């Protein structure tokens, strides 16, 4: 599942990611455009049992979340 949260300020990227996790998603790709959103999404995903890898792409960050 792919979630694009570019242009959104916190907590919206976290909320959208949480909604996807709550649907039962086991693997997510989340696109964020600021460091604060990246850190907050990572922290929330880790607390829900997901491993998170981050891939910088210019001004953007791609977060790959996988259920551990």
N, C-alpha and C positions, 0 to 999 in steps of 0.2 A: 504494500500500500504506500502511496506517495502523498505527502502533505506539504503544500507550499505555504509558508507563513511569512513570506517576504512582505515588508511594509506594515506588519502588525507589531504592536508594542506589547510587552508583557502586561498581563499574564496570558494574552490570547494564544501565543504559540504553545504554551504549556496546556491550556484548556483544550485546544484542538488535538494535541497529541494524546492527552488523557482520554478524550472521547474515542479515538481510534483504538487505544489499548482496551478500553471498556467494551468494545465490540468483539474482542477476542483476537485481535490481530497479534500475530506472533513475530512478524517482521515488518518494520516500517522504515521509510526513507523520509526524513524531515528536512526541508530546506528552510534555513533561517538566514537573516541578513544582519544580525548584530551579535556581539559577544555575550551580552546579558541573556538574550533568548537562548543562545547555544548552551550556556552554563545551566540555566534553569531547566531546560528540557532534559539535558543530561542527568541532572540531579534527580528529577522526578522519575525518569525512566529507570535509573539505577535502583531507586527505592521500590520500584514495581518488579524488580527481578530481571531487567533487561541489561544486556551488555551494549555498550555504545561505542562506536568508532566514529571519529570525526574526519571529514575530508574537506579541507579548505578549497574553494574554487573562486579565486579572485576575491571579491568583496563578500562572497557568500560562504556559508558553511553547510555541508551536507552531512547530516547525522544518520548513521545506519544503526537502527535499534533491532536487536534480536533477543528473543526470550531465551534466557539462560537455562 
